[in-house]
Amino acid sequence: MNKKATESFADPREVLDLQKKFIDQFIQEDSAWGQLLISPVGTGKTYLSISLANELIGINRAQRILFLVPSGLLSHYEFTLEKRLSIPTIILDRKKYRLLVDSVPVGTEPWPKTATIVSSIDFAKSSDISDSLSTVDWDIVVVDEAHLLKGMRLELLNKLIGSSCVRRLLLLSATPIDLEIDDLNTIVWRPSDSLKLYPIERNIIEYERTVEETRLLKDLDKFLGDLSSDNRLAKMIANVCEKRVASSINAVESFLYTLRKPKIQSMEYTFEDESEEPPIGNSIEWSDEVVGKWESLLDGVDQISIDSKLERLQFFVSNLVLENTVDILSLCLFTQFRDTASYIEVGLRELGGWPVWALDGSSSSQQRAASVSAFLKKGGVFILTDAAAQGLDFSNVTHLVHYDLPEKISVLEQRIGRVSRIGRTVSLKTYAFHDVLDSWALESDLLQKHGFI
């Protein structure tokens, strides 16, 4: 192999020996056509894939490259690729695709011969886009967060492979996955001396729900148990409502307000979880009795004058500053729900004393870039939904708070991976909330599942 070309892909000071070894092995003529790299969150898989692409370009082994990534990673890839690749980068969306189509003669495929195309996997799975992508050769296709390959996302990859247009394939995942792909070599990186991650200290923030909050939860628990036996959609609604209770009173209130309508069209109001395809549900019509119960539960929310969990968070953050436990407050807070994120943002801004930033899956790339840049410079509290956090590098954060815990261990690992990254030099404390009354079973179950209690 050309040694000069091998060293061209990045500044050697920024590349781990393990990453460089992987790149060297990948470009060998006798290496497997497809590679699946399983490595912990925070170990530089995104950077590795871009470095590999640049190496292949440098040795004239790649001209047309396709990256398929979760939508939350698009801006991260755009920023990183433009700095590192020597060929044009195109961030694909519907508008950009139309421009590409209009730039070539009718009947000609729109994909440039020399370019890196970056698309969200959910946009690329659209029938017209997947058909078009399958008509030209791709020197390498990279799929980030490959554990999301289910349903139509997996069908997209199979279509590309089946059309024989993929010359090399790289799948990246922090979670072990089982895919039936011929000649796919799996490589697993585990924390070791060559892949060292900073230890994480788990803690709990104790609070006690009020009498009014506890009463509402008891009423909800009984009603949801009865509701989940009705039909599939009702069971799904009950399941989402259960998760919202473990998040915040605000998340419960907004959901109940939606459900009080006599007819519900499928599941439009879930939480931001890109690990699964959006559910395709049917409609459900509530009886007058059920509508009345939703209204009664909303009345129960109105009776709550103190949000014990939010109040405890405010006290916790204030103490970090007042007790001088940190020079500059640098705290990330995660939640599954947009309405909880907005609610916490308002609650913390009311106190003042530190900057508060917030992003969710609907935030634009401009909002994302501006908020991240400001947070890295000024510190404060950064409130994130799981969908918004993908691709972020917050290795300077000292405190990580889970306002609610996800059911999936892989999602928790993704959260921790935003701050526990290779090269981290400061300690990390992570926190989850525990109601000492154990008044909501799911909350207690998740604390045990994730090792907080």
C-alpha positions in Angstrom: 0.0 0.0 0.0 1.1 3.5 -0.7 2.4 4.9 2.6 2.0 8.5 1.6 -1.6 7.9 0.7 -2.2 6.1 4.0 -1.1 9.2 5.9 -3.1 11.6 3.8 -6.5 11.0 5.2 -6.2 13.1 8.4 -3.9 14.7 10.9 -2.2 11.7 12.6 -2.6 13.4 16.0 -6.4 13.1 15.6 -6.5 9.4 14.6 -6.2 6.5 17.0 -3.9 3.6 16.0 -6.9 1.3 16.1 -8.7 3.5 13.6 -5.8 3.7 11.3 -5.3 0.0 11.4 -9.0 -0.5 10.4 -8.6 1.9 7.5 -5.4 0.1 6.3 -7.1 -3.3 6.5 -10.3 -2.0 4.7 -8.4 -0.8 1.7 -6.5 -4.0 1.2 -7.4 -5.7 -2.1 -8.3 -9.0 -0.4 -10.4 -7.5 2.4 -14.1 -8.4 2.7 -16.5 -6.5 0.4 -18.6 -5.4 3.4 -17.5 -4.5 6.9 -19.7 -4.1 10.0 -17.9 -2.2 12.7 -19.4 -2.5 16.2 -17.8 0.0 18.6 -19.0 1.9 21.8 -20.6 5.3 21.4 -18.0 8.0 21.6 -15.2 6.1 19.9 -15.1 8.1 16.7 -17.0 5.9 14.2 -18.2 9.0 12.2 -14.7 10.4 12.0 -13.4 7.0 11.1 -15.8 6.7 8.1 -15.0 10.1 6.8 -11.3 9.5 7.1 -11.7 6.2 5.3 -13.6 7.9 2.5 -10.9 10.5 2.1 -8.2 7.8 2.0 -10.1 6.0 -0.8 -10.4 9.3 -2.7 -6.6 9.9 -2.2 -5.6 6.6 -3.7 -8.2 6.9 -6.6 -10.4 4.1 -5.3 -13.5 6.2 -4.8 -15.2 9.0 -6.7 -18.9 8.5 -5.9 -19.7 8.0 -2.2 -23.0 7.5 -0.4 -23.6 8.1 3.3 -26.9 7.0 4.8 -27.4 8.4 8.3 -30.1 9.3 10.8 -31.6 12.7 10.1 -30.2 14.0 13.3 -26.7 13.5 12.0 -27.0 15.3 8.7 -25.7 18.7 10.0 -22.9 16.9 11.8 -21.8 15.1 8.6 -22.2 18.3 6.5 -19.9 20.3 8.8 -17.3 17.5 9.1 -17.2 16.4 5.4 -16.9 19.9 4.0 -13.7 20.4 6.1 -12.1 17.0 5.2 -13.1 15.7 1.8 -11.5 16.9 -1.5 -14.7 16.2 -3.6 -18.0 18.1 -3.4 -20.4 17.1 -0.7 -24.2 17.2 -1.4 -26.7 17.0 1.5 -29.7 15.4 -0.1 -33.3 16.5 0.5 -36.3 16.8 -1.8 -35.3 20.3 -3.0 -31.7 19.3 -3.7 -32.8 16.2 -5.5 -35.1 18.2 -7.9 -32.2 20.5 -8.6 -30.0 17.6 -9.5 -32.7 16.1 -11.8 -33.2 19.5 -13.5 -29.5 19.8 -14.1 -29.3 16.8 -16.4 -31.1 15.7 -19.6 -34.4 13.9 -19.2 -33.9 10.2 -18.6 -30.4 10.7 -17.3 -29.6 9.8 -13.7 -28.8 12.9 -11.6 -25.9 11.6 -9.5 -22.6 13.3 -10.2 -19.7 11.0 -11.1 -17.5 12.7 -8.5 -19.4 13.6 -5.3 -20.2 12.5 -1.8 -24.0 12.2 -1.3 -25.2 12.4 2.3 -28.9 11.5 2.9 -31.0 10.7 5.8 -31.9 7.0 5.5 -35.6 7.8 5.9 -35.5 10.2 2.9 -33.5 7.7 0.8 -36.0 4.9 1.5 -38.6 6.8 -0.5 -39.5 4.7 -3.6 -38.4 7.3 -6.2 -35.1 8.1 -4.4 -34.2 4.4 -3.7 -35.0 3.5 -7.3 -32.7 6.3 -8.5 -29.9 5.5 -6.1 -29.9 1.9 -7.4 -29.2 2.8 -11.0 -25.6 4.0 -10.5 -22.4 2.6 -9.0 -21.3 3.7 -5.6 -17.6 3.2 -4.8 -18.5 2.9 -1.1 -21.8 3.1 0.8 -21.6 4.0 4.5 -24.5 3.4 6.8 -24.2 5.1 10.2 -26.3 3.8 13.2 -26.8 0.5 11.4 -28.8 -0.9 14.2 -31.7 1.3 12.8 -31.8 -1.0 9.7 -35.4 -2.3 10.1 -38.4 -2.3 7.9 -38.2 0.0 4.9 -34.7 1.1 6.0 -33.4 -2.5 5.6 -35.4 -2.8 2.3 -33.4 0.2 1.0 -30.1 -1.4 1.8 -31.1 -4.7 0.3 -32.3 -2.9 -2.9 -28.9 -1.2 -3.3 -27.1 -4.5 -2.7 -29.4 -6.4 -4.9 -28.9 -4.0 -7.8 -25.1 -4.7 -7.7 -24.3 -1.0 -7.5 -22.5 -1.1 -4.2 -18.8 -1.8 -4.6 -17.8 -1.5 -0.9 -20.0 -1.4 2.2 -19.3 0.0 5.7 -21.9 -0.4 8.4 -21.4 1.4 11.7 -23.1 0.5 15.0 -22.7 0.8 18.7 -25.0 -2.2 19.2 -24.5 -5.8 18.0 -26.8 -6.5 15.0 -27.5 -9.6 12.9 -27.9 -8.9 9.2 -28.1 -11.6 6.5 -25.6 -10.0 4.0 -23.1 -12.2 2.1 -19.4 -11.6 2.6 -20.0 -9.2 5.6 -17.1 -9.2 8.0 -17.9 -8.1 11.6 -15.3 -6.3 13.7 -16.0 -5.5 17.3 -14.1 -2.9 19.3 -14.3 -3.1 23.1 -13.0 -0.7 25.7 -9.3 -1.5 26.3 -5.9 0.1 26.7 -6.1 1.1 23.0 -9.8 2.2 23.3 -10.0 3.8 26.7 -13.2 5.6 27.9 -13.5 7.6 31.1 -15.2 5.9 34.0 -18.8 7.0 34.7 -20.3 7.6 38.1 -24.0 6.9 38.4 -26.1 8.8 41.0 -29.7 9.4 41.8 -31.6 12.7 42.5 -34.2 11.9 45.1 -37.6 13.7 45.1 -41.0 13.0 46.6 -44.2 13.4 44.6 -47.0 15.4 46.3 -50.3 14.0 47.4 -52.0 15.5 44.4 -49.4 14.0 42.0 -49.7 10.6 43.6 -53.4 10.6 43.4 -53.3 11.4 39.7 -50.9 8.6 39.1 -53.1 6.1 40.9 -56.1 7.1 38.8 -54.0 6.9 35.6 -52.6 3.6 36.4 -56.0 2.0 36.9 -57.5 3.6 33.8 -54.5 2.7 31.6 -54.7 -0.9 32.7 -58.3 -1.1 31.6 -57.7 0.8 28.4 -54.8 -1.4 27.2 -57.1 -4.4 27.0 -59.4 -2.8 24.4 -57.4 -3.0 21.1 -53.9 -2.6 19.6 -54.1 1.1 19.2 -55.5 1.6 22.7 -52.7 -0.5 24.1 -50.1 1.6 22.2 -51.7 4.8 23.6 -51.6 3.4 27.1 -47.9 2.5 26.6 -46.9 6.0 25.5 -48.9 7.6 28.2 -47.1 5.4 30.8 -43.7 6.7 29.4 -44.9 10.3 29.6 -45.9 9.9 33.2 -42.3 8.9 34.0 -41.1 12.0 32.2 -43.1 15.0 33.4 -46.5 16.3 34.4 -46.4 18.6 31.4 -45.9 15.6 29.1 -48.9 13.9 30.6 -51.1 17.0 30.4 -50.3 17.6 26.7 -51.0 14.0 25.9 -54.3 13.9 27.8 -55.4 17.0 26.1 -54.9 15.3 22.7 -56.6 12.1 23.8 -59.8 13.9 24.9 -61.0 14.1 21.3 -63.7 11.6 20.5 -61.7 10.1 17.6 -57.9 9.6 17.5 -56.1 9.0 14.1 -53.3 6.5 14.8 -50.3 7.5 16.9 -49.3 11.0 16.1 -48.0 11.9 19.5 -45.2 9.6 20.7 -41.7 10.4 21.7 -38.7 11.2 19.5 -37.3 7.7 18.9 -35.6 7.0 15.6 -34.8 3.5 16.5 -38.1 2.3 15.1 -40.2 3.0 12.1 -43.1 5.4 12.8 -46.1 3.3 13.9 -48.8 2.8 11.4 -52.0 2.7 13.4 -55.7 2.8 12.7 -58.2 5.2 14.2 -60.0 4.7 17.4 -63.3 6.3 18.7 -63.7 6.7 22.4 -67.0 6.2 24.1 -68.6 9.1 26.0 -67.4 7.3 29.2 -63.8 7.2 28.1 -63.8 10.8 26.9 -65.3 11.8 30.3 -62.4 9.9 32.0 -59.8 11.8 30.0 -61.5 15.0 31.1 -61.5 13.8 34.7 -57.8 13.1 34.5 -57.1 16.5 33.1 -58.9 18.0 36.0 -56.6 16.0 38.2 -53.6 17.6 36.5 -55.2 21.0 37.2 -55.2 20.2 40.9 -51.4 19.9 41.0 -49.9 23.2 42.2 -46.3 22.0 42.6 -44.2 19.9 40.2 -42.0 18.1 42.7 -39.6 16.8 40.0 -39.0 20.1 38.3 -38.6 21.8 41.7 -36.0 19.3 42.6 -34.1 19.8 39.3 -34.1 23.6 39.9 -32.6 23.0 43.4 -30.0 20.6 42.1 -28.8 22.9 39.4 -28.7 25.9 41.7 -26.7 24.0 44.2 -24.0 23.1 41.6 -23.4 26.8 41.2 -23.9 28.0 44.7 -21.7 25.3 46.3 -19.0 26.1 43.7 -18.7 22.4 42.8 -17.9 23.5 39.2 -16.0 26.5 37.9 -18.3 26.8 34.9 -21.6 25.0 34.9 -21.6 22.5 32.0 -24.6 20.2 32.2 -26.5 18.1 29.6 -30.1 17.1 30.4 -31.9 14.4 28.3 -35.5 13.7 27.9 -37.5 11.6 25.4 -40.2 14.2 24.8 -40.3 17.6 23.1 -42.9 19.0 25.4 -40.9 18.0 28.5 -37.8 19.7 27.0 -39.7 22.9 26.4 -41.2 22.7 29.8 -37.9 22.3 31.5 -36.3 25.1 29.5 -39.0 27.5 30.7 -38.6 26.3 34.3 -34.8 26.8 34.3 -34.9 30.1 32.5 -37.2 31.4 35.2 -34.5 31.0 37.8 -31.8 32.7 35.8 -28.1 32.7 36.8 -26.9 30.5 33.9 -27.5 30.1 30.2 -30.0 27.6 29.1 -30.0 26.0 25.6 -32.4 23.5 24.1 -32.7 21.4 20.9 -35.2 18.8 19.7 -35.6 16.8 16.6 -37.4 19.6 14.8 -34.5 22.1 15.3 -32.9 23.4 12.1 -29.3 22.8 11.4 -28.7 26.6 11.9 -30.3 26.4 15.4 -28.3 23.3 16.1 -24.9 24.8 15.1 -25.6 28.1 16.9 -26.7 26.5 20.2 -23.9 24.0 20.3 -21.3 26.7 19.6 -22.7 28.9 22.3 -22.9 26.1 24.9 -19.3 25.1 24.2 -18.1 28.7 24.8 -20.4 29.8 27.7 -21.5 26.6 29.4 -24.8 26.4 31.2 -27.5 23.8 30.8 -28.2 22.1 27.5 -31.6 20.3 27.2 -31.7 17.7 24.5 -34.1 15.1 23.2 -32.6 11.8 22.1 -33.2 12.6 18.4 -31.5 16.0 18.7 -28.4 14.7 20.4 -27.1 12.4 17.6 -23.6 13.3 16.5 -22.8 15.8 19.2 -19.5 15.8 21.0 -19.7 17.3 24.5 -16.6 15.9 26.1 -16.3 19.0 28.3 -19.6 18.3 30.1 -19.2 17.5 33.8 -22.8 16.5 34.7 -25.3 14.4 32.7 -28.9 14.3 33.9 -31.6 11.9 32.6 -34.9 13.7 33.3 -36.5 10.5 32.2 -34.9 7.1 31.3 -35.4 5.3 28.0 -36.4 1.7 27.9 -33.6 0.6 25.6 -30.1 0.3 26.9 -28.8 1.3 23.5 -30.5 4.7 23.8 -29.0 5.3 27.2 -25.6 4.4 25.7 -26.1 6.9 23.0 -26.8 9.6 25.6 -23.7 8.8 27.6 -21.7 8.6 24.4 -22.3 12.3 23.7 -20.1 13.2 26.7 -18.1 10.1 27.5 -15.7 10.2 24.5 -12.2 9.1 23.7 -9.7 11.7 24.9 -12.0 12.9 27.7 -9.9 14.3 30.7 -12.5 15.3 33.2 -14.7 13.2 35.5 -18.3 12.5 34.5 -21.2 12.2 36.9 -24.6 11.0 35.5 -27.9 11.3 37.4 -31.4 9.9 37.2 -34.5 10.9 39.2 -35.9 8.6 41.8 -39.3 9.2 43.5 -38.7 7.9 47.0 -42.4 6.8 47.2 -41.9 4.6 44.1 -45.3 5.9 42.9 -44.8 4.9 39.3 -43.6 1.4 38.5 -42.0 2.1 35.2 -39.8 4.8 36.7 -38.5 2.4 39.4 -38.1 -0.5 36.9 -35.9 1.6 34.6 -33.7 2.8 37.4 -33.0 -0.8 38.3 -32.6 -1.8 34.6 -30.0 0.9 34.0 -28.1 0.3 37.3 -29.0 3.5 39.2 -30.5 1.7 42.1 
